[in-house]
Amino acid sequence: MVWLSGRARLLARLHLCQYEEWQKGKPLKVLLVGYNGARNTGADARVVALVRQLDEMLGADNIEMTVMTLDKDSVRGYFPEHVRQWTFTTLFFWSLLRACSSHHVAILCEGSTLTTTFAKALSVFYCQAAGIMRRQGKPCIAYGSEVGHLEGWLAKLSHDMYQDTYFIVRTEESLQNLKALGLPPMLTIMALAKRIAKNIKRDLM
């Protein structure tokens, strides 16, 4: 499916999917890739908070956000009206390709992004999203992620798919596990907060 995503322009011409590339002056289409609609209140609340942050930082008029969800009824009323919902199933490959192809940037917003805490299929889901965005030359951000110790085929898949993903991880342990996968070292949330605070203090002086 990741290989096929490189043919998204051709698929769009065949009316099999929609392909979008950002153009200056146009709203940025942001795809929030999470495991919403599974009646996991914590996971849903996390994405609700992220939507508010993005609205405040970028301005609701400058972005168009879409949240991936398993069940729209389960998250009814959680999100503002301007946030779209994209329904997918556990057989997510084609739906994920279509969703990524029609957006300019993807944010992986599940805490257990690269762990086997719940199921390996969930990690594969995020790997595929990252791989599709990389194949199409679009930005992908893993926000507030947890990275566990991975081995075997899942470690190799993660190494291949996440090469261009920008990770903002929760803990120092996750940062070390990220390095063990041979992925570029990024930031912990605490380090990011310190950097932002430093920039704000500089701008006020």
Backbone bond lengths (Angstrom), bond angles and torsions (degrees), N, CA, C in turn:
res aa  C-N    CA-C-N  psi(-1)  N-CA   C-N-CA  omega(-1)  CA-C   N-CA-C  phi
1 M - - - 1.459 - - 1.528 111.57 -
2 V 1.333 116.48 -36.89 1.465 119.74 176.77 1.515 109.93 -64.27
3 W 1.338 116.91 -42.97 1.468 120.41 177.42 1.527 109.67 -60.47
4 L 1.317 117.11 -43.54 1.462 121.60 -178.50 1.521 111.50 -63.80
5 S 1.339 117.02 -30.14 1.466 120.25 -178.58 1.520 112.62 -63.30
6 G 1.333 116.51 -23.28 1.457 119.74 175.59 1.518 112.79 -70.33
7 R 1.323 115.95 -11.44 1.475 121.80 177.85 1.527 110.54 -104.72
8 A 1.330 116.47 22.51 1.473 120.92 -174.28 1.528 111.97 -61.41
9 R 1.337 117.08 -36.62 1.476 119.24 179.06 1.529 110.59 -61.89
10 L 1.341 115.34 -41.46 1.463 119.63 177.67 1.520 110.55 -66.13
11 L 1.326 117.13 -42.46 1.464 120.77 178.18 1.525 111.00 -61.19
12 A 1.342 116.06 -36.06 1.467 120.20 178.68 1.519 110.73 -66.15
13 R 1.341 116.15 -39.86 1.473 119.34 178.75 1.526 111.31 -65.88
14 L 1.333 115.50 -27.13 1.466 120.72 177.52 1.529 111.66 -88.42
15 H 1.350 115.80 4.70 1.470 123.16 179.15 1.528 112.31 62.26
16 L 1.340 116.26 31.16 1.459 120.89 177.53 1.528 111.84 -95.29
17 C 1.321 116.50 -18.33 1.459 120.95 175.11 1.521 108.18 -160.58
18 Q 1.298 116.28 171.03 1.462 122.08 176.42 1.523 108.22 -106.17
19 Y 1.328 117.22 134.50 1.460 119.99 179.34 1.523 109.53 -118.08
20 E 1.335 115.94 130.91 1.459 121.23 -176.68 1.528 110.44 -125.39
21 E 1.327 116.10 138.15 1.452 123.50 169.67 1.523 107.86 -126.48
22 W 1.336 116.36 135.71 1.456 119.59 -177.32 1.520 111.59 -66.69
23 Q 1.327 116.23 139.69 1.463 123.11 175.05 1.518 109.05 -125.43
24 K 1.305 115.91 141.66 1.458 121.46 -178.53 1.527 110.51 -55.82
25 G 1.336 115.23 134.43 1.456 120.67 -179.34 1.509 113.95 91.45
26 K 1.338 116.19 -8.38 1.459 120.83 179.27 1.530 110.03 -101.97
27 P 1.340 118.72 151.39 1.471 120.36 176.96 1.526 111.32 -60.94
28 L 1.318 115.20 144.62 1.460 121.55 177.51 1.527 108.99 -82.41
29 K 1.321 116.63 123.36 1.459 121.58 -179.28 1.525 109.33 -91.29
30 V 1.335 114.98 113.05 1.463 122.26 -174.41 1.525 109.75 -108.95
31 L 1.329 115.84 125.12 1.457 121.33 177.46 1.527 108.87 -101.58
32 L 1.339 116.57 120.13 1.456 122.01 178.30 1.530 108.14 -95.35
33 V 1.321 115.20 106.30 1.464 121.20 -174.82 1.525 108.98 -95.38
34 G 1.317 115.38 104.37 1.453 121.10 179.02 1.513 110.17 -142.98
35 Y 1.328 115.13 178.96 1.461 120.60 -179.11 1.522 108.74 -102.60
36 N 1.328 115.19 58.84 1.460 120.71 -176.70 1.524 111.00 -83.55
37 G 1.334 115.04 159.67 1.457 119.98 177.58 1.511 114.17 80.92
38 A 1.352 117.43 9.97 1.462 121.06 179.67 1.525 110.88 -100.95
39 R 1.336 116.18 16.47 1.463 123.37 -178.81 1.533 112.24 61.47
40 N 1.335 114.23 34.67 1.460 121.59 172.32 1.526 106.59 -104.79
41 T 1.325 116.42 97.63 1.460 121.34 -172.52 1.523 111.83 -58.89
42 G 1.342 117.06 -39.16 1.459 120.56 -179.64 1.515 112.38 -62.43
43 A 1.328 116.31 -43.48 1.463 120.81 -179.86 1.526 110.62 -65.64
44 D 1.333 117.02 -40.69 1.460 120.32 179.76 1.529 111.21 -67.73
45 A 1.343 116.83 -43.02 1.469 120.71 -179.41 1.514 111.40 -63.18
46 R 1.309 116.02 -35.19 1.471 121.70 178.79 1.527 110.82 -60.58
47 V 1.330 116.70 -44.61 1.466 120.67 -178.47 1.530 110.80 -73.01
48 V 1.327 117.17 -35.71 1.471 120.63 174.87 1.521 110.04 -57.58
49 A 1.338 116.81 -45.02 1.466 121.18 179.47 1.529 110.88 -64.64
50 L 1.335 116.98 -38.89 1.461 120.54 179.85 1.526 111.12 -65.67
51 V 1.328 116.65 -39.19 1.467 120.83 176.84 1.524 110.46 -58.77
52 R 1.318 116.87 -44.28 1.465 120.94 178.83 1.523 111.25 -63.05
53 Q 1.330 116.55 -41.35 1.459 120.69 179.14 1.524 111.27 -62.16
54 L 1.314 116.34 -44.45 1.463 120.29 -179.15 1.525 111.54 -66.29
55 D 1.326 116.47 -39.15 1.464 120.34 176.49 1.526 110.68 -60.81
56 E 1.336 116.24 -43.13 1.458 120.71 -177.94 1.528 111.95 -70.14
57 M 1.327 116.70 -39.35 1.462 120.70 -176.01 1.524 112.77 -77.06
58 L 1.330 116.33 -43.25 1.458 120.63 -172.62 1.520 113.45 -104.22
59 G 1.339 117.26 -20.57 1.454 120.83 -177.98 1.513 110.59 89.98
60 A 1.313 116.04 127.05 1.469 121.10 -176.50 1.525 112.74 -59.24
61 D 1.340 117.54 -25.12 1.460 120.60 -179.06 1.529 112.13 -78.97
62 N 1.332 116.35 -14.31 1.464 120.17 -175.06 1.525 113.55 -99.78
63 I 1.319 116.93 -9.24 1.461 119.78 -178.18 1.530 110.51 -134.74
64 E 1.315 114.19 154.61 1.463 122.23 172.75 1.522 107.02 -124.20
65 M 1.316 116.62 112.60 1.462 120.85 -174.96 1.524 112.19 -102.15
66 T 1.328 113.90 143.08 1.455 121.49 175.83 1.523 108.40 -130.12
67 V 1.314 116.19 131.73 1.465 122.40 178.37 1.524 109.06 -107.05
68 M 1.325 116.35 128.26 1.463 119.56 175.74 1.525 108.70 -80.59
69 T 1.324 116.16 134.24 1.464 120.24 -177.02 1.525 110.98 -144.47
70 L 1.319 115.14 146.52 1.461 121.11 176.32 1.519 111.89 -79.72
71 D 1.342 116.00 -27.34 1.462 120.29 -174.66 1.530 109.08 -151.83
72 K 1.314 116.83 109.75 1.464 120.80 -178.53 1.526 112.05 -62.22
73 D 1.322 116.92 -35.78 1.465 120.11 -177.91 1.530 111.66 -64.38
74 S 1.336 116.95 -31.37 1.466 120.76 -177.91 1.519 112.64 -70.37
75 V 1.327 116.61 -23.45 1.472 119.78 -178.57 1.534 111.08 -116.16
76 R 1.314 116.45 17.63 1.457 120.47 -179.63 1.533 110.27 -60.34
77 G 1.320 116.16 128.12 1.451 121.60 179.32 1.517 114.79 87.74
78 Y 1.333 117.62 -5.68 1.461 120.58 -179.77 1.523 112.56 -74.58
79 F 1.333 115.67 -38.35 1.462 120.59 -170.74 1.529 111.54 -109.91
80 P 1.350 116.71 152.40 1.465 120.17 175.88 1.532 110.89 -60.40
81 E 1.298 116.27 159.08 1.465 120.86 -176.23 1.527 112.91 -63.05
82 H 1.348 117.51 -26.76 1.454 118.73 -177.36 1.532 112.79 -79.07
83 V 1.323 117.54 -5.31 1.466 121.53 178.30 1.520 109.54 -92.86
84 R 1.330 115.58 120.71 1.467 120.65 179.01 1.529 110.17 -79.28
85 Q 1.322 115.53 159.94 1.459 120.86 173.96 1.525 109.42 -122.68
86 W 1.313 115.24 134.05 1.461 121.96 -178.56 1.526 107.87 -114.72
87 T 1.316 116.78 112.16 1.460 121.25 -176.85 1.525 111.19 -80.73
88 F 1.325 115.47 134.79 1.464 120.27 174.10 1.522 108.67 -136.69
89 T 1.319 116.36 169.49 1.457 121.89 179.52 1.527 108.61 -120.74
90 T 1.322 116.28 178.67 1.463 120.01 177.94 1.533 111.33 -65.94
91 L 1.328 117.35 -19.56 1.470 121.00 170.47 1.527 106.78 -93.13
92 F 1.321 114.12 77.42 1.456 120.63 -161.96 1.518 116.10 -91.47
93 F 1.300 120.27 -6.63 1.465 121.70 -165.29 1.534 113.47 -58.86
94 W 1.316 117.73 -51.45 1.459 120.44 -176.83 1.528 111.16 -69.67
95 S 1.309 116.33 -41.59 1.466 120.67 178.91 1.519 110.99 -63.08
96 L 1.335 116.90 -40.20 1.461 121.12 179.48 1.524 110.67 -66.43
97 L 1.317 117.86 -40.26 1.456 121.30 176.85 1.521 110.85 -60.37
98 R 1.319 116.95 -45.64 1.455 120.94 -179.58 1.529 111.36 -65.13
99 A 1.329 116.48 -40.59 1.462 120.33 -179.25 1.521 111.33 -65.56
100 C 1.319 117.12 -48.67 1.471 121.06 -179.66 1.525 111.53 -63.43
101 S 1.313 116.60 -40.05 1.470 120.58 -177.19 1.520 112.22 -65.00
102 S 1.330 117.42 -27.99 1.469 120.95 -175.68 1.532 112.64 -95.49
103 H 1.352 117.25 10.07 1.457 121.11 178.50 1.529 110.88 -128.11
104 H 1.331 115.28 162.00 1.466 120.43 -175.59 1.517 113.17 -93.44
105 V 1.311 117.59 -28.22 1.467 122.35 -179.13 1.522 108.46 -147.74
106 A 1.329 116.12 146.53 1.467 121.25 177.78 1.522 109.49 -118.40
107 I 1.328 115.68 139.50 1.458 121.58 174.20 1.522 107.88 -119.41
108 L 1.324 116.28 117.75 1.459 121.17 175.96 1.519 107.06 -82.31
109 C 1.312 117.40 112.92 1.461 120.05 -167.15 1.527 113.83 -117.15
110 E 1.307 117.63 16.97 1.461 121.40 174.35 1.529 108.99 -91.85
111 G 1.326 117.10 135.98 1.462 119.90 -179.61 1.519 112.57 -60.44
112 S 1.324 117.31 -43.75 1.471 121.45 -177.81 1.527 110.69 -87.49
113 T 1.318 115.45 59.60 1.466 119.37 -175.00 1.517 112.19 -66.99
114 L 1.332 116.42 -48.82 1.459 120.60 -176.47 1.520 110.19 -125.25
115 T 1.308 115.63 65.83 1.459 121.41 176.52 1.519 108.43 -140.15
116 T 1.305 115.58 169.66 1.468 120.19 174.58 1.530 109.42 -112.09
117 T 1.338 115.76 26.33 1.469 121.05 -177.84 1.524 111.51 -59.46
118 F 1.330 117.07 -43.38 1.459 121.09 -177.55 1.527 111.31 -102.30
119 A 1.323 116.97 -63.14 1.459 120.82 179.32 1.524 108.69 -160.82
120 K 1.317 115.34 146.79 1.462 119.05 179.32 1.522 110.81 -64.36
121 A 1.331 116.57 -27.72 1.465 120.25 -179.81 1.525 111.09 -60.56
122 L 1.333 116.98 -34.11 1.456 120.57 179.31 1.531 110.67 -67.05
123 S 1.330 116.31 -40.82 1.466 119.97 176.39 1.522 111.05 -64.58
124 V 1.334 116.83 -37.74 1.465 120.87 177.49 1.526 110.38 -63.87
125 F 1.321 116.47 -38.68 1.465 122.21 177.92 1.530 110.53 -55.53
126 Y 1.338 116.82 -48.06 1.464 120.27 -179.59 1.523 111.74 -72.33
127 C 1.323 116.75 -35.54 1.473 120.18 175.37 1.525 110.69 -58.85
128 Q 1.324 115.71 -43.86 1.458 120.28 -178.74 1.529 111.10 -65.06
129 A 1.328 117.04 -41.17 1.464 120.01 178.36 1.519 110.71 -61.47
130 A 1.342 116.22 -45.86 1.464 120.49 179.14 1.521 111.14 -63.11
131 G 1.337 116.02 -41.39 1.463 120.66 -179.16 1.515 112.57 -65.44
132 I 1.333 116.61 -40.25 1.464 120.48 178.42 1.525 111.04 -63.33
133 M 1.331 116.40 -45.11 1.465 119.92 179.92 1.530 110.95 -64.14
134 R 1.311 115.89 -39.77 1.471 119.21 177.37 1.526 111.09 -63.64
135 R 1.299 116.28 -44.20 1.470 121.62 -179.06 1.527 110.73 -61.69
136 Q 1.330 116.63 -33.62 1.456 120.93 -178.78 1.529 112.73 -92.51
137 G 1.330 116.80 2.21 1.460 120.81 177.64 1.512 113.46 70.05
138 K 1.341 116.54 32.77 1.460 121.67 -179.14 1.523 110.16 -113.02
139 P 1.337 118.01 150.61 1.466 120.51 -179.01 1.522 112.63 -68.20
140 C 1.328 114.73 145.90 1.461 121.86 174.81 1.529 107.70 -137.68
141 I 1.329 116.28 130.97 1.463 122.52 -178.15 1.518 108.79 -124.06
142 A 1.329 116.76 130.41 1.463 121.91 172.95 1.519 106.57 -101.32
143 Y 1.336 116.42 109.59 1.464 121.44 -169.10 1.527 111.70 -103.57
144 G 1.337 116.17 121.07 1.457 120.66 178.39 1.514 112.93 62.90
145 S 1.326 115.73 42.56 1.462 120.52 -171.57 1.525 112.69 -90.58
146 E 1.316 113.61 156.04 1.457 121.97 171.88 1.523 107.00 -108.30
147 V 1.324 116.35 130.66 1.463 121.25 178.57 1.522 108.19 -119.41
148 G 1.319 115.87 117.47 1.458 120.62 -179.18 1.515 112.12 -93.65
149 H 1.320 115.52 -177.60 1.467 120.96 176.58 1.524 108.35 -82.23
150 L 1.316 115.93 116.01 1.461 120.90 -177.44 1.522 110.22 -113.45
151 E 1.332 115.28 148.97 1.458 121.07 178.21 1.527 109.60 -137.45
152 G 1.329 115.07 167.45 1.460 121.14 172.47 1.519 113.92 66.10
153 W 1.334 114.63 -143.82 1.464 120.45 -172.97 1.522 112.81 -64.56
154 L 1.344 117.38 -32.28 1.458 119.36 -179.18 1.525 110.95 -71.16
155 A 1.326 117.01 -35.45 1.467 120.38 176.12 1.529 110.30 -65.21
156 K 1.330 116.77 -41.74 1.469 120.18 179.75 1.524 110.89 -67.08
157 L 1.333 116.60 -42.18 1.458 120.49 178.87 1.530 110.30 -61.59
158 S 1.319 116.15 -43.05 1.462 120.76 179.92 1.523 110.67 -63.53
159 H 1.328 116.15 -43.25 1.466 120.25 178.65 1.523 111.03 -59.39
160 D 1.319 117.13 -40.84 1.469 121.22 -177.39 1.531 112.19 -73.83
161 M 1.327 117.02 -41.42 1.458 120.54 -171.78 1.532 113.52 -81.79
162 Y 1.337 117.53 -28.67 1.470 120.60 -170.53 1.525 114.20 -99.21
163 Q 1.305 118.18 13.60 1.465 119.85 -174.86 1.532 113.41 -57.65
164 D 1.314 117.91 -33.20 1.470 120.68 -176.84 1.530 112.43 -108.86
165 T 1.322 117.45 9.09 1.468 120.42 -179.87 1.522 109.99 -83.74
166 Y 1.336 116.50 135.98 1.462 121.48 177.79 1.525 108.27 -92.32
167 F 1.319 116.45 113.39 1.463 122.28 -177.71 1.526 111.45 -94.74
168 I 1.321 116.06 131.92 1.463 123.21 166.42 1.526 104.91 -119.21
169 V 1.333 116.03 103.27 1.458 120.55 -170.86 1.527 111.54 -98.21
170 R 1.325 114.74 165.25 1.463 120.60 -174.86 1.526 113.21 -83.51
171 T 1.325 116.48 -35.28 1.462 119.38 -171.19 1.521 111.85 -132.62
172 E 1.325 114.54 162.92 1.458 120.51 175.78 1.528 110.50 -65.14
173 E 1.332 116.74 -35.74 1.464 120.30 177.59 1.526 111.14 -60.61
174 S 1.322 116.36 -41.09 1.469 120.00 177.60 1.526 110.64 -63.28
175 L 1.321 116.41 -37.75 1.464 120.97 179.00 1.529 110.26 -62.97
176 Q 1.326 117.10 -41.99 1.457 121.20 178.74 1.532 111.22 -67.55
177 N 1.325 117.52 -39.10 1.467 121.06 177.62 1.524 111.00 -66.01
178 L 1.317 116.08 -33.53 1.462 121.05 176.70 1.523 110.12 -63.76
179 K 1.315 116.00 -44.20 1.473 121.10 178.46 1.525 110.76 -64.49
180 A 1.343 116.91 -37.36 1.459 120.84 179.84 1.529 111.88 -63.81
181 L 1.336 116.72 -26.58 1.472 121.21 177.60 1.525 111.84 -80.33
182 G 1.335 115.94 -2.86 1.458 119.69 -179.04 1.504 113.06 77.77
183 L 1.336 115.91 24.39 1.459 120.81 179.28 1.519 109.62 -99.75
184 P 1.341 117.42 151.64 1.462 120.30 -177.77 1.525 111.17 -58.67
185 P 1.338 118.00 132.51 1.467 120.36 177.97 1.518 110.90 -65.44
186 M 1.323 116.48 138.93 1.452 121.42 -178.77 1.522 109.76 -121.93
187 L 1.327 118.35 -132.15 1.452 122.82 -174.19 1.521 112.13 -126.22
188 T 1.328 115.37 151.30 1.457 119.42 164.49 1.522 106.81 -87.92
189 I 1.329 116.92 160.49 1.461 120.67 178.73 1.525 110.48 -59.50
190 M 1.329 117.11 -38.87 1.464 120.40 -179.92 1.533 110.64 -62.92
191 A 1.339 116.51 -43.36 1.461 119.75 179.05 1.525 111.01 -64.56
192 L 1.339 115.92 -38.45 1.458 119.94 178.00 1.527 110.31 -64.33
193 A 1.333 116.99 -43.38 1.464 120.96 179.69 1.528 110.74 -61.14
194 K 1.329 116.49 -41.61 1.466 120.50 178.82 1.528 110.88 -64.06
195 R 1.331 116.00 -40.12 1.467 119.67 179.64 1.525 110.98 -65.31
196 I 1.331 116.13 -42.88 1.469 120.18 178.75 1.523 110.63 -63.02
197 A 1.356 115.85 -44.99 1.465 120.17 179.67 1.528 111.17 -60.83
198 K 1.322 116.16 -39.22 1.460 121.01 179.10 1.528 110.55 -64.16
199 N 1.333 116.59 -42.20 1.472 120.46 179.62 1.521 111.71 -66.80
200 I 1.349 115.61 -39.33 1.478 119.12 178.55 1.529 109.90 -64.12
201 K 1.334 115.48 -43.61 1.472 119.47 -179.95 1.509 110.38 -63.18
202 R 1.329 118.06 -39.15 1.469 121.87 178.23 1.519 111.17 -63.93
203 D 1.351 116.11 -42.43 1.465 119.94 -178.17 1.526 112.42 -67.99
204 L 1.354 115.59 -27.80 1.468 118.26 -178.50 1.527 112.51 -82.98
205 M 1.312 117.14 -16.83 1.476 120.51 -177.33 1.537 111.44 -82.57
